[in-house]
Amino acid sequence: MDIKFLDLQKINLQYQEEIEAKLLETFRSGWYLLGNEVKNFENNLAKYIGSPNAIGVANGLDALRLILKAYLELGQMKFGDEIIVPANTYIASILAITDNRLKPVFAEPDIETYNLDISKIENLITPKTKAIMVVHLYGQVCWSEELEALAKKHNLKIIEDNAQAIGASFNGVKTGNLGDAAGFSFYPGKNLGALGDGGAVTCKDELLAKTIRTIANYGSEEKYVNKYQGLNSRLDEIQAGVLDIKLKYIDKENSKRQEIAQKYCTEIKNDKIISPNFPENNAEHVWHLFVIRTKNRKELQHYFQENGIQTLIHYPIPPHKQRAYKYWNNLSFPITENIHDEVLSLPVSPVMQDDEVAKIIEVINKF
Ligand SMILES: *Cc1c(COP(=O)(O)O)cnc(C)c1O
């Protein structure tokens, strides 16, 4: 039995009839941008998240870029201001910050949860700090009352990178509705995946929402009148139509991921492997990835491969060690670097069969 890391074809074919009908309908409509499909999906996404505003954009990176760009245009941030961000995030979170001529201030994560260690944030705050960007990495919620209190005390915005965690929640509040604004990605491999690129922003403030919508459409509210130096970052009608169909099934798909994660958490028993913990206190994770740690990663990945099981590494190199940020290469974040040296992602997806999960557990326990 060969087990793929993620079988996208199988995931999308679950909804073949509905999706094909929608593709054909949109094709024949003659209307491909900023139409009813996008409006409809935005309304349903806002309702699902519980946010007053949702704006469809071209991808997840743009969602984050647009949030910061709007804060700059509104005068709530200025070039050179600092944003605290986890050092072990996917590089998109950092690119959104540097692209806006803001400064990322890297914070070390908690080795057990891979998410921001809230206790390490306060001493990073300076007069230039304007926001904390929390990343719900691997679909695990990064939130706490302490975080909220800290942001309030220092008058900081909280921006959520929710690219990996649609459907997750804390005390019953969905990620994407916990902070001031959130970016979503609908990259095909994400929990809610399009048939290509897509993204969205949710936010509480109406003026921020309006500004983001305008910037994403060439900075224009009225055709050929440009208020801002905008971007072209729109969600296609076709992608919105597909996403609106898949949104109906996201809870079902996330439950399946939770079921698999729960099995991994309780049934993986091997001294060489450290598994994440299943839900801490009030958080409900959606397990975009199931990421273990081991000192013997190379051997384990090879052993999985010999057994027909595909695993991946998220991520092999932290942003501050990338050539793209060569001026930060000499910074040292030992916990982050340790994570990047030891993590391995096991297959987890809504279309995995029970016998596949059992096989993975059997193989890892024999390692
Ligand atoms: C996928 C991802 C993004 C970027 O989304 P794209 O749609 O690929 O641009 C941002 N942040 C995180 C944590 C991601 O996983």
The ligand as an SDF file (V2000), in Angstrom:
LIG
                    3D

 15 15  0  0  0  0  0  0  0  0999 V2000
    0.2950   29.1260    2.6140 C   0  0  0  0  0  0  0  0  0  0  0  0
    0.7090   30.1250    3.6160 C   0  0  0  0  0  0  0  0  0  0  0  0
    0.7310   31.5050    3.3290 C   0  0  0  0  0  0  0  0  0  0  0  0
    0.6050   32.0680    1.9610 C   0  0  0  0  0  0  0  0  0  0  0  0
   -0.4840   31.6640    1.2230 O   0  0  0  0  0  0  0  0  0  0  0  0
   -0.4230   31.6290   -0.3760 P   0  0  0  0  0  0  0  0  0  0  0  0
   -1.8500   31.4580   -0.7500 O   0  0  0  0  0  0  0  0  0  0  0  0
    0.4520   30.5080   -0.7830 O   0  0  0  0  0  0  0  0  0  0  0  0
    0.1170   32.9520   -0.8380 O   0  0  0  0  0  0  0  0  0  0  0  0
    0.9890   32.3770    4.3730 C   0  0  0  0  0  0  0  0  0  0  0  0
    1.2730   31.9420    5.6000 N   0  0  0  0  0  0  0  0  0  0  0  0
    1.2870   30.6450    5.9110 C   0  0  0  0  0  0  0  0  0  0  0  0
    1.5850   30.2320    7.3190 C   0  0  0  0  0  0  0  0  0  0  0  0
    1.0260   29.6890    4.9270 C   0  0  0  0  0  0  0  0  0  0  0  0
    1.0560   28.3950    5.2440 O   0  0  0  0  0  0  0  0  0  0  0  0
  1  2  1  0
  2  3  1  0
  2 14  2  0
  3  4  1  0
  3 10  2  0
  4  5  1  0
  5  6  1  0
  6  7  2  0
  6  8  1  0
  6  9  1  0
 10 11  1  0
 11 12  2  0
 12 13  1  0
 12 14  1  0
 14 15  1  0
M  END
$$$$
